[in-house]
Amino acid sequence: MSKKVFTLIGAGSTVFTPGLLHDLAQSALSNDFEVRLFDINHESSEVMAQVGNRIAKLHGSSMVVTAFSDRREALKNANFVTTTIAVGAAEGWKADLEIPRKYGIHQTVGDSVGPGGTLRALRHVPALVSIAEDIADVAPKAWYINYSNPLTANVRGIFKYTGVNVVGLCHGTMHTRSKLLQDLNIADSGVETIFAGINHLCWLLDIKKGTEDLYPLLRSAVEKNAGDIHSSINYDEGVHSPVSADLFKVFGLYPAPGDRHVAEFFGSYLTRQESGELHWGLQGGLNMTELYIGEKGDLWDELRGQADGSIPVHKRDNQEAERLVSIAEALITGKNHVELAVNVPNNGAISNLPPEAVVEVPAVIGANGVTPLRVGALPKAIATVLTQRSQQQELTVTAAREESREMAIQALYLDPLVASYEKATGILDDAIAFDPHHLGGFKQ
């Protein structure tokens, strides 16, 4: 077998990159893997390459990991390209939360929808499309696997402007599935689930074990355990989660992946109590995000120690990147693999959403590439919510590509958390002032 080249752009990701390297090194095909790392901070790539080669040795693999200082060279003739970039870094994400807060808009994550998600898209779409243009030029047959948020807008921008083979991956739906089965005390064996929607607002269409429909059991568990608007701080998803339970009651299907994400798609949940904490237990989601942002730099001392050998590298199993490796193995061998959720252009997978929309659906991966499963039509009310959101994101993608101030303001205004011209313009101008390097093109 000829070498299969994996190129990781954004190799400085302190969690994802080591996880991917562990998963690649444990693949049965890993002896034939060449891994290329690129990051705008070349030191990050070099440290990760040293860590990666120690990981390969730990697992007894001949996989070779190399740091590249030139992105196009790293991409040349690649078979798989993965992006985990964060344009604006942790400071940009923090601003995506803090700037809207000045205008009375509260978010729990702010990386996919809400004004934070729109600002993040304005920064990320041009960067990711630029990478995709290089792929189209020097590795046109490569599969481009993107993890960077906002996933839906990013995948749409990549496909719309370059047409490369692109798939977006997110672990959220998988986690919801596992947590619900745990709450229902059902072993994860022989259980079939179908989720469909868009990233961070995906809906459980079916859940069965053999011929038994498990939805009545789920409904009963949610009705018995769910909290309400006055719930205490919620740090975990599951049948107790009040926002997901409320959406279940309204729309008749259970949403994924957890309250902190699904709440941001609607205008009514993210309100504050007299104490200052968010209603619906959502303060926990915001606390988790702020803690994660604050910790992003803390792992580098450990990684540098692993790179120079002063700190041992330990085996790690079941990393988030395992899905990417399973997908790559299926594409390499042609042996079919069913994936719970991929983000791809719709093209009829969900019959009552726009064909150009990027949807999250199951797929079969194998000799025929990535084939989304057609799940049919969603309930009309759900389709209405998702259509409106996909059209707003289409506007956001175009605004990002064309650096259109008018469309950027419209995209912000159309978000249910904003819905005000004064707030939309104020948020955009404050974001430009904070990060003129990436957003200066949107100045008045």
C-alpha positions in Angstrom: 0.0 0.0 0.0 1.3 3.5 -0.9 1.7 6.0 1.9 -1.6 7.7 2.9 -0.9 11.4 3.7 -2.9 13.0 6.5 -2.4 16.8 6.8 -3.5 18.6 9.9 -4.0 22.3 9.7 -4.2 23.9 13.1 -1.8 21.4 14.7 -1.5 23.6 17.8 -4.8 22.2 19.1 -3.8 21.0 22.5 -6.6 18.4 22.9 -7.5 17.4 19.4 -4.0 16.9 17.9 -2.7 14.5 20.5 -6.0 12.6 20.4 -5.8 12.3 16.6 -2.2 11.1 16.7 -3.0 8.4 19.3 -6.0 7.2 17.1 -3.9 7.2 13.9 -1.1 5.3 15.5 -3.5 2.6 16.7 -5.1 2.1 13.3 -4.3 -1.3 11.7 -3.2 0.7 8.6 -0.9 3.1 10.5 2.4 1.8 9.3 1.5 3.3 5.9 0.5 6.7 7.3 2.4 9.9 6.8 1.2 12.7 9.1 2.0 16.3 8.2 1.4 19.1 10.8 1.0 22.8 10.0 0.2 25.7 12.3 0.7 29.4 11.9 2.8 29.1 15.0 5.5 26.7 13.7 6.8 25.9 17.1 3.5 24.4 17.9 3.8 22.1 14.9 7.3 21.1 15.8 6.4 20.3 19.4 3.4 18.2 18.2 5.5 16.4 15.6 7.9 15.3 18.4 5.0 14.2 20.5 3.5 12.4 17.5 6.6 10.4 16.8 6.8 9.4 20.5 3.1 8.3 20.3 3.8 6.2 17.2 6.7 4.5 19.0 4.5 3.9 22.1 2.0 2.1 19.9 4.6 0.2 17.9 3.7 2.0 14.7 5.9 3.0 11.8 3.8 6.1 11.3 5.9 9.2 10.6 4.9 12.7 11.8 6.6 15.8 10.4 6.1 19.5 11.0 5.8 21.8 7.9 6.4 25.5 7.7 4.7 25.9 4.3 1.0 25.1 4.1 0.9 24.3 0.4 3.8 21.9 0.8 2.0 20.2 3.7 -1.1 19.8 1.5 0.6 18.6 -1.6 -0.9 15.2 -2.7 -2.6 14.7 0.6 -5.3 12.1 0.9 -6.9 13.6 4.0 -6.9 17.1 5.3 -8.2 18.0 8.7 -8.8 21.6 10.1 -9.1 22.5 13.8 -8.1 26.1 13.4 -9.4 28.9 15.7 -9.1 32.3 14.0 -8.7 34.9 16.7 -7.7 32.2 19.2 -9.1 32.0 22.7 -9.2 35.8 23.0 -11.5 36.0 19.9 -13.9 33.4 21.3 -14.0 35.3 24.6 -14.9 38.5 22.8 -17.6 36.6 20.9 -19.3 36.2 24.3 -18.4 39.5 26.0 -19.2 41.9 23.2 -22.9 40.8 22.8 -23.2 40.7 26.6 -22.7 44.5 26.6 -25.9 44.7 24.6 -27.9 42.4 27.0 -27.4 39.3 24.8 -26.3 36.2 26.7 -24.9 33.0 25.1 -23.8 29.7 26.5 -21.2 28.8 23.9 -21.2 31.4 21.1 -19.3 29.4 18.6 -22.0 28.2 16.2 -25.1 30.5 16.3 -26.1 33.6 18.1 -24.1 36.7 17.4 -20.9 35.0 18.6 -21.4 32.3 16.0 -21.9 34.9 13.2 -18.8 36.8 14.2 -16.8 33.5 14.3 -18.1 32.7 10.8 -17.0 36.1 9.5 -13.4 35.2 10.7 -13.3 31.5 9.8 -15.0 31.2 6.4 -12.3 33.2 4.5 -9.5 31.2 6.2 -11.0 27.8 5.6 -12.0 28.7 2.0 -8.3 29.7 1.4 -7.2 26.3 2.7 -9.7 24.6 0.4 -8.5 26.6 -2.6 -5.0 25.2 -1.9 -6.5 21.7 -1.6 -8.2 22.1 -5.0 -4.9 23.2 -6.5 -2.4 20.7 -5.0 -4.5 17.8 -3.7 -7.8 17.8 -5.6 -8.7 14.3 -4.7 -8.3 14.8 -1.0 -11.1 14.5 1.6 -11.3 17.6 3.6 -12.5 16.9 7.2 -13.4 20.1 9.1 -13.9 20.3 12.9 -13.7 24.1 13.2 -16.9 25.9 14.3 -19.3 27.2 13.2 -19.4 23.9 11.5 -22.4 24.4 9.3 -21.3 27.8 7.9 -17.7 26.6 7.4 -18.7 23.5 5.5 -21.1 25.5 3.4 -18.4 28.1 2.6 -15.8 25.5 1.7 -18.2 23.6 -0.7 -19.8 26.7 -2.2 -16.6 28.4 -3.2 -14.3 25.4 -4.0 -16.4 22.3 -4.5 -13.8 20.1 -2.8 -14.8 16.8 -1.0 -15.7 18.2 2.4 -17.2 16.7 5.5 -17.9 18.4 8.9 -17.5 16.3 12.0 -18.8 17.0 15.5 -19.0 14.6 18.5 -22.2 16.2 20.0 -24.9 13.9 18.6 -22.8 10.8 19.6 -22.6 12.1 23.2 -26.3 12.7 23.4 -27.0 9.2 22.2 -24.7 7.7 24.8 -26.1 9.8 27.6 -29.7 9.0 26.8 -29.0 5.3 26.7 -27.2 5.6 30.0 -30.1 7.5 31.6 -32.6 4.9 30.2 -30.3 2.1 31.6 -30.1 0.4 28.2 -26.9 -1.3 27.0 -25.5 0.2 23.8 -25.8 -3.0 21.8 -28.4 -3.5 19.1 -29.8 0.0 19.5 -30.5 1.8 16.3 -30.8 5.6 16.3 -31.4 8.1 13.6 -30.6 11.8 14.1 -31.1 14.5 11.5 -31.0 18.3 11.4 -28.2 20.8 11.4 -25.1 20.9 13.6 -26.0 21.7 17.2 -29.7 21.4 16.5 -30.1 17.8 15.5 -33.3 15.8 16.2 -33.7 12.2 17.3 -36.1 10.8 14.6 -36.0 7.1 15.7 -34.7 5.0 18.6 -35.2 1.3 18.6 -33.8 -1.9 20.1 -34.7 -4.7 17.7 -38.4 -4.2 17.0 -39.0 -2.3 20.2 -39.7 1.5 19.9 -37.8 3.2 22.8 -39.3 6.6 22.2 -42.2 6.0 24.7 -39.6 5.1 27.4 -37.6 8.2 26.6 -40.7 10.4 26.7 -41.6 9.0 30.1 -38.1 9.5 31.5 -38.0 13.1 30.3 -41.5 13.9 31.7 -40.4 12.4 35.1 -37.0 14.0 35.4 -36.9 17.2 33.5 -36.3 20.5 35.2 -37.9 23.8 34.3 -37.1 27.5 33.9 -36.0 27.7 37.6 -33.7 24.7 37.4 -30.4 24.8 39.2 -27.2 25.0 37.3 -26.9 22.1 34.8 -23.5 20.8 33.8 -24.6 17.7 32.0 -27.0 16.6 29.4 -29.6 13.9 29.6 -33.3 13.3 30.4 -33.1 15.9 33.2 -32.2 18.8 30.9 -34.9 21.4 31.0 -34.4 23.1 27.6 -34.2 19.9 25.7 -37.3 18.7 27.5 -39.2 21.9 26.6 -38.2 21.6 22.9 -39.3 17.9 23.1 -42.7 19.0 24.4 -43.1 21.7 21.6 -41.8 19.8 18.6 -42.4 16.2 19.5 -38.8 15.0 18.9 -35.8 15.1 21.3 -33.0 17.5 20.3 -29.2 17.1 20.4 -26.6 17.9 21.6 -27.5 19.3 25.0 -29.1 22.4 26.4 -26.0 24.7 26.1 -26.1 24.3 22.3 -29.8 23.9 21.4 -30.9 26.9 23.6 -28.9 29.3 21.4 -31.1 28.6 18.4 -34.1 30.2 20.1 -34.8 33.6 21.5 -36.5 32.8 24.8 -34.2 30.6 26.9 -31.1 32.8 27.5 -32.5 35.2 30.1 -31.1 36.1 33.5 -32.6 35.5 36.9 -32.5 38.2 39.6 -29.3 36.5 40.9 -27.6 37.2 37.6 -27.5 33.5 36.6 -29.2 32.3 33.5 -32.6 30.6 33.7 -33.2 27.0 32.6 -30.0 25.8 34.3 -28.0 27.3 31.4 -25.5 29.1 33.7 -23.7 25.7 33.8 -23.2 25.8 30.0 -21.7 29.3 30.1 -19.5 28.3 33.0 -18.2 25.3 31.1 -17.4 27.4 28.0 -15.6 30.1 30.0 -13.6 27.5 31.9 -12.6 25.8 28.6 -11.5 29.1 27.1 -9.4 29.9 30.1 -7.7 26.4 30.1 -6.7 26.4 26.5 -3.1 27.4 27.2 -2.5 25.3 30.2 -1.6 22.0 28.4 1.5 23.4 26.6 4.0 22.7 29.5 2.9 19.1 29.5 3.2 18.8 25.7 6.6 20.3 25.6 7.7 17.8 28.3 6.3 15.0 26.2 8.1 16.3 23.2 11.6 16.4 24.9 11.1 13.2 26.8 11.0 14.6 30.3 7.4 13.6 30.7 6.2 10.2 29.6 3.6 9.6 26.9 0.8 7.3 28.0 -1.5 5.2 25.8 -4.9 6.8 25.3 -8.0 5.1 23.8 -11.3 6.2 22.4 -10.3 9.8 21.5 -12.8 12.0 19.7 -10.7 11.8 16.5 -11.4 8.0 16.3 -14.4 8.8 14.0 -12.0 10.5 11.6 -9.8 7.5 11.6 -12.7 5.1 11.0 -13.9 7.2 8.1 -10.4 7.3 6.6 -10.0 3.6 6.9 -13.3 3.0 5.1 -12.4 5.4 2.3 -9.0 3.7 2.0 -10.2 0.1 2.1 -13.6 0.5 0.5 -15.2 -1.5 3.4 -18.4 0.2 4.3 -18.7 2.0 7.6 -21.9 3.6 8.9 -21.4 7.0 10.6 -24.0 8.3 13.0 -23.7 12.0 11.9 -21.8 13.8 9.2 -22.2 17.4 8.1 -22.6 17.6 4.3 -24.5 19.4 1.6 -28.1 18.4 1.8 -28.9 17.5 -1.8 -32.2 15.8 -0.8 -31.0 13.9 2.3 -33.7 15.9 4.2 -36.3 16.5 1.6 -37.9 19.6 3.0 -34.7 21.6 3.6 -33.0 23.7 0.9 -30.7 21.5 -1.3 -27.7 23.7 -0.7 -28.1 23.7 3.1 -25.5 21.8 5.1 -27.2 19.1 7.2 -26.2 16.7 9.9 -27.3 13.2 8.9 -26.1 9.5 9.0 -24.0 8.4 6.2 -22.4 5.3 4.7 -18.7 5.7 4.0 -16.8 3.3 1.7 -15.8 2.7 -1.9 -18.4 5.2 -3.1 -17.1 7.9 -0.9 -19.4 9.6 1.7 -23.1 8.8 0.9 -25.6 10.6 3.2 -28.7 8.5 4.1 -32.0 10.0 3.0 -34.1 10.5 6.0 -37.1 12.1 4.3 -39.1 15.1 5.5 -38.8 16.5 9.0 -41.9 17.7 10.8 -43.0 21.0 9.3 -42.3 23.1 12.4 -38.8 21.7 12.8 -38.1 22.2 9.0 -39.2 25.8 9.4 -36.7 26.5 12.2 -33.9 24.8 10.3 -34.7 26.4 6.9 -34.7 29.9 8.5 -31.3 29.1 10.2 -29.7 27.7 7.1 -30.8 30.7 5.1 -29.3 33.1 7.7 -26.1 31.1 7.6 -26.1 31.3 3.8 -26.2 35.1 4.2 -23.4 34.9 6.7 -21.2 32.8 4.4 -21.7 35.3 1.5 -21.0 38.2 3.8 -17.8 36.6 5.0 -16.6 35.9 1.5 -17.5 39.3 0.1 -16.6 41.3 3.2 -20.1 42.9 2.9 -20.9 45.1 5.9 -24.6 45.3 4.8 -25.0 41.5 4.7 -23.0 41.0 8.0 -25.4 43.4 9.8 -28.4 41.6 8.2 -27.1 38.2 9.3 -26.6 39.4 12.9 -30.1 41.1 12.8 -31.7 37.8 11.7 -30.4 35.9 14.7 -33.2 35.5 17.2 -30.9 36.6 20.0 -30.2 39.9 18.3 -33.3 41.0 16.3 -32.3 44.7 16.5 -30.5 46.9 14.0 -28.9 49.0 16.8 -27.5 45.9 18.5 -26.4 44.3 15.2 -24.4 47.3 14.2 -23.0 47.9 17.7 -21.9 44.3 18.0 -20.2 44.3 14.5 -18.4 47.6 15.1 -17.2 46.5 18.6 -15.9 43.3 17.1 -14.1 45.2 14.3 -12.5 47.4 16.9 -11.4 44.4 18.9 -10.0 42.4 15.9 -9.3 44.8 13.0 -6.9 42.3 11.5 -9.6 39.7 10.7 -12.7 42.0 10.6 -11.4 45.3 9.3 -13.0 44.7 5.9 -16.4 45.2 7.5 -15.7 48.8 8.5 -18.3 51.4 7.4 
